[in-house]
Amino acid sequence: MVKAIIKAFRLATCKVSSSVIIPIIFYLIFITFILNITFPNGFKSQHHHHQHRNNNKNNQDSSDEDNSDSGEHQGELNRIFQSESMRDGMFQEPMILSDNADPISILKFAFKKADTNSDGLLTIRELAKYINLRIRDHIDTSIKRNPQIFAEIDKSPSDGIISWNEYHTYFLKNLKLNLDENYINNHDEKKHVKLDRKAKEALMRDKARWQEALSSDPYSLTLDEFLAFMHPEASTSNLLNLVEDILRHFDTDGDDMLTVEEFTTTYSTKDDNKKLFLSDNLEERRAEFKKLIDKNHDGKADRAELLQFVDPRHSRYAIQEAAMLINLADNNDDKKLSIDEIINKQDLFMGSKFISLIENFHNEF
């Protein structure tokens, strides 16, 4: 596996200097080793589960459709949990629109992509699958592009780490303000006289996130820290920290495992639940544990199972988002959304993961 990673990485970064390639290769080897040591069985079981699902694909297709319309009064999350099958082959391609498209055009475009059976209505399943596609595509792309962007920024000097000055220069060069080189290299960072309000606010947010991502060095970011800075939702180390937070909060007997009782009876505030991406409803949380966390059904959840659970690519994020959108926008209570219902709540949808995926993730993580 390590050889395959190194080979792929060399092909992708053949033009990058050796001073950048070597630290990155060692980093990838280190991360692979740590994950294999920490989760010796978790990823194998996930792979086995994936193969099992593919072998039973035809049977699941029919059962999924039967379950999707049953239990209308069970609650959106529990109903979907009973037949979870977010298969890659059923996803639509990502949304591509021009920057100056108006909100209604954007919503109509996304609606058409999500409406897989072209009946003019979005079910919770269609909506969740479309959102899940966008999440998966975004995270996979972020991880693949991270070394490339890192190398583009790591210039002064090219030493395998990125300083704030290097990132600040990169930020200014990529603004659509046509700033000249002299201004970029010599301006007063405290004033930013040529930046508009939107650019200033974005830079301030980046500065705050930069400070949060620093760990090994008080001034510069490593490759993984840079991924956590740019896309915290895609960083394995960030997700591992979230797993530790869940264990620290709910693991009352200190055995590094969670039971359904610990997960549902340990007191947690709404702020705790929001930080850990957990439901406030204890019955929904119990269903989450049994259907989405405890994959091997042994009554306990280890770190590998929790890591899969907190990964934004897990279908629960998309299901929860879809359920929330339908609950807020479904005016005729048919558990489906028309394009008129979506346009009627255009501010809600434009600010949701249905459209504004990156902004949502950066606010959550």
N, C-alpha and C positions, 0 to 999 in steps of 0.2 A: 504493500500500500504506500509506504513511504517513497519507494522508487517511482511509483506512478505519479505521486504528488510532485516530486522533484522534476520529473520529465515534463509534466504539463506546465509547471511553473516556468521552466526554462524556455519552452516554446512561446509562452505568453509574454516573457520579459527579456527577450533576447537582446534588446537594445539598451537595457538598463546596465549601469556600471556594476562591476563585481562588488564594490563596497556596499551596494544596496542589496544585491542578490543573495550574498552569503548570509547576512544576518536574517533575511527573510526565510531562507531555506531552513536554517537552524531553528527558527521560530516555529515553522510548520511542523518540523519533526518533533519539537518539544511538545507542542499542543497535542499532536496525535498520540504521543507516548503517554501524556498525562491523562487524556480521555480514556485510553485503553486500560490504564491502571485503575482509574477512578470508577469506571463503569465497565467492568470486564464482561458482563452478561447483557447489559441493557441494550446495546446497539445490535447484538446478535438477535435478541428476542424481537426487536423492532423489525429487522430484516426478515425474520421468519414470519412475522405477522403480515408483512407486506406481500411475501410470496403466497401465503395462505389466502389473502384477499384476492390476489390475481387468479389463483387456481379456482376460486369460487365466484368469479366475476359474474357469470351468467345467472347463477342462482341469486346473487345479491341484487342484480338489476331489478328483478321482479319483486323481491321482498321489500326493497327500498320504496318502490312506488306504492305498494300496498300500505306500508307503515306511514308514508308521508301524509296521507289524508285521514288516518285514524287518530283517535284520541284528541279531537278538536279542543276539548276543554282541559287537557292535561297541563297546559302551559307550553310556550314555544320551546324552551330549552329541553325539557324532559321529552317532548315529542321527537325532537331531532336526535337526542341521545340514543333513542331506541333503534335508530337505523342509520348511524353515522357511517358515511362512506364517501368521503371527499376525494374522489379518484382524480388523478392528474388528467387522465384521458377525457374527462368530461368538462374540463375547463375551457373557457374562451380565451382568445388572445388579449393581451393588455390593451388598454385604451391609449390611443395616440391622437392628439388634437393640437391645433396651432395655439400659440400662447395667447392670441387675442380673441379666441372664441368666447362667445357670450355664454352665461350660465345655462340658459335654456338649451342651447345647442349641445353643450357638454352633457347635460342630463339626458337628453334624447339619445345621444351617441352611446352613453354608458347603458342606458335602458335597453337599447337594441342589442348590445353585446351580452347583457345579462339574461335577456329573454330567450332562452335556448330553444323553446318550442314555438316561438313566434306567435303566441296567442294574444299578445298585447297586455299581459298581466305578469307580474313577478310574484312567485311564491317565495316563502322563506328559504326554501331549498335553493332556488335559482339565485336569489340575492346573496345567500351565504357562500355559494360556490364561486360567484363572481368576485366577491370581496376576498375570499381565500386565495383565488388565483392571483389577484393583485398583490396580496401580502407576500405570497411565495416568490413571485417574480421580482418584487422589489428587494427582498432580502437576499435572494440568490444573486441578483445583479450587484447588490452592494458588496457582498463578500468577494465576488470575482473581480470587481473593479478596484477594490481597496488597495492592493499592491501597486497597481498602475498609477492611481492618483497620488499615493504616498510618494512614489518615485518622481512624479512631476513636481511635487512641492519640495522634496528634500534636495535642495540645490546649493545652499550657502551655509556650510559645505554639504556635500553628499556623504553623510556619515551614518545613515541608518536610523536617525531620529529627526523629528520635525520640531523646530522652535516656533514660538508664537510669531516671531517676525517673518519666518518663512511662510507660515499659513496666512498671515495678514497680507502679505504681498500677493499670494495666490488669490485670496478673496477679492482684493481690489481689481486685479487683472480680469477676473471673471464677471465683474459687474457690467451691466449694459449701459455704462456711462461714458465710455470712450476716454478714460483717464490716461493722461500721458505718463511716460516712464518717470519723468522728473518728479511729478506729483506723487506717484506711487512710492518712490524710493525716499522722498524727503519731506513728506507732509507731516503735519502735527496730528498725531493719532488722537489726541484729546479733543480736537476741534472738528476735524473732518469737514472742512468748509465746502468741499465739492460734492459731498454725499447728500442724497435726499434722505428724508425722514425714514423711509422704509429700509434703506440700506444701513443707516445708523442703528436702527433697532435690531436688524439681523446680526450686525457685528457685535452688538452688546450681548445678545443671546449666545452667540458663539463664544464670546469671552467667558461668560459664566459657565457654559458647558465644558470649555477647555479646562477650567480649574477643577471641575468635578472629575474629568477623565485622567488627570495627572495622578500617578502613583509611584512609579519607579524613579522618576526624575522630577524635581520641582519646577522645571522650566520647559521640558521637551516631552514629546509623545513618541512611544514606540509604535510599531505597526499595529498591534492589537489594541493599544490605547487609542490610536487614531481611528480605528473602526468603531470603538466604543464612543468616541467623540462625534464622529460623523453620523453613525447609525447605531445607537445603543441597543436597538431592538435586534440587531444582527450579530452582536458580540457574544461569543460563547462565555467569556469570562464574566460579562455582565449578567447573563442568564444564570450562571453558576452562583453568583452572589445572591440572586433572587431566590434560588433554591435554598441557600443557607439561611436567608431571612425567614422563609416559610418554616424550615425545621426549627429555627430558634424560637419562633413564635408559637408553634403548635406541638412540637415534640416534647410533651410533658415528662416522659420517663427517660429521655436522653439516650435512646437506643439508635438514633439516626434513622429512624423509620417512622412513618405516620400510619396510624390506624384511622378508620372512618370515625371512631369515637373522638379521637384527638382532633380530627379535622373539623368536626361539627359541634363539639361541646366546649372547646377552649374559647374563652371570651375574646372577641376582636371587635374593634370599633369600625365604623364605616370608613374612616380614614385608613385604618390598617388594611381593610379589604380592598380599597381602591389602590393602595400602593402595591398590594400583592396580587391584584387582578382576580379577586375572589368574589363570589356572589354574596350578597347580604342575606339572602334567603337560605335557611339551614337545610330545607328539603332539597332545594336545587343543588346546594353544596354536597349533600349526601349522594345525589344522583351523579354529580360531577366525579366524585371519588370513585364510585362503583363502575361508571361507564367510561370515564376518560382518564383517570389516573391509575387505578389498580389494574393494569393491563393483563397481568398473569393471574389475577383473581385469587391471590393468596391472603387477602385481608390486610395487606400492608403495602405502603408505597416507599420505595427506596429512592436514592438520588437520581438514578437513571430515569425512573418513571416520572419523577417530579420535573426533571429537566425537559422531558418531552411535553409535559403539561404546560410549563411556562413559556415554551417556544412559541412566538407569535404565529408560526406556520401551523400550529395546532388549530384544528377546525373550530374549537370553541370560541376563539376570538371573533371569527367571522359570523358564527351562529349568534353570539350575543349581540353583535352590531346589527345584524339583520333583524333579529327579534325586536330590538329597540326601535329601529326605523319603522317597522311595520306597526308596532304598537302606537307610535306617535303620528303616523301618516295615514293609516287605514281608516278612512272616513265612513265607509259603508260596512265595516266589520266582516268582510269576506275573507280575511286573512291573506289578502293579496293586494298588490299595489299596481294601479294604473299609472300611465305617464302623467295624467292630469293630477292625481294625488301627489305624485312626486314634485311636479312643478309648483303645486300649491304650497309645498313645504320646501321650496328650493334652498333657502338658507340652511335648513337642517341637513339636507343631503349634500350640499356643496361643502359643508364643514365636517362631513362624516368620512369614514374610511371608504365609502362608496366612490368618493371623488378625491378628497384631500388626505391621502394615505400618509404621506411623509410628515405633514404637520401634526397629525394625530399621534403618530408614533413618538415624535420628538417631545410632545407634551406629556405623554404617558410614561416614557422610560427615563 
